[in-house]
Amino acid sequence: MAKIRITRRFHFEMAHALQGYEGLCRNIHGHSYHLEITVNGNVADRPGDPDDGMLMDFHNLKALVKTCITDQFDHALMINRNTPAGHSTAWQDITERLIMVDFQPTTENLVTYIARLLIPLLPEGINLFCVRLFETENSFAEWYASDNEQADYEGLPEIIS
């Protein structure tokens, strides 16, 4: 059987602020994020089965990422709950979509977080290969499974919205 990678692209709008950062990004600002999720595994070799010749139905990958990533992140504000602003209840007065996380919400940290969210939800035999997140048209961060250990993804903090 051939080992194959498939990739699906996604889009969401999200705001964040980088607490303590010395540049403009310390202020609340937003991005039009472009997300690419690549999974790999063996192509199904089951003649007569509707999934014959597929690694994973693109529709199923889309539904999975939509449910746990894009539906949660789109038009949300993400801040670090450990910052002084993270302890304020005033955020709930300005947005219904608040995501408080235990890390600085940089693109680099977001790709790791997205990987941690997806890994336990993938079907058996399907592995997360790569997460690529574009913050702008020219700037992105990548997470590769080959660069990371599975143990790094235990104890995932929950999204609080």
Protein Blocks (a to p, Z undefined) as FASTA:
>chain_A
ZZdddddddddddddddehiablklpccdddddddddddddddddehiakgoiabdfklm
mmmmmmmmmmmmgopacddfkbmklmpcklmmmocbdcddfbdcdfklmmmmmmmmmmmm
pcehiacfbdcddfbfkbccdddfklpcfklmgoiacddZZ
